Amino acid sequence: MVRYALLGLVLMPTVLSAAPELKGDPAELANYLLDEKRVVAIVGSSEVKVQADRASVTLRVKTKDATFVQALKKNREVRTKLSQQLQQAGIPPDRIVAAKFSSLPNYGFFGDKPSSYEISNDVSVVVRGEDDMAVIAQAVDSMKEVSYLATLFEDSNKKNHQGNALDDALADIARKKSAYEKALGITLTPLRVDDDSYQPVQQVVAPFTYQRNRSLSEAALQSSVAIQSSPEFAGNATANDAGSGGFGELRYGSNIRVEFLLQAR
């Protein structure tokens, strides 16, 4: 009996090692297990076009002085003056936000102490139409410390429009799935989802342009006329868009890939 017991102990490792050993990360193991399965991938896509209803204009307030304290003080005074001028012209304070702050010391040829300090502060202003843009242009032209940086066209209902694009892409997949099941006599069970939704918003009208060799007021007027007369805006504008400023068309894209497990009925 002792001999049989020892023989069993010797043979046991040999029997256990006969089974294959699986190695790899979770994704590799999942693909291995699905090799014998029949998987069908269906892609759904959609695009939602809307009119931008506002624009965010970024202005830069830059001041310079021999001392850090005075440079800061001047910058604050200019920003206060800018805000007051915009508010007096009808832009409410909640649409005027100081965004970024930076300081840059200037060193002379000799010595480690800066010879002057430069303070730069970005101010974002949300505009609702052509009148607001004209107000900003007048402020920039009248204040040498204020310069125009950029204009970003925005959609205040962005999240809902992104959701609409996603819903349309999923509906596209559902229609295709139903058609395949009906025509081929199969059943498709969802297995994996690859969501590539919410592509960057694309502006399809000419952006606001500004050349430094002319006043910002001229640039604002020309840009407004170009946007209002663009084919995209003219073809999609409604009566409600008349007071929105004509900021042009924005597009939201959604692309969904769903893998289904195929089963015969």
Disulfide bonds with the S-S distance in Angstrom:
none
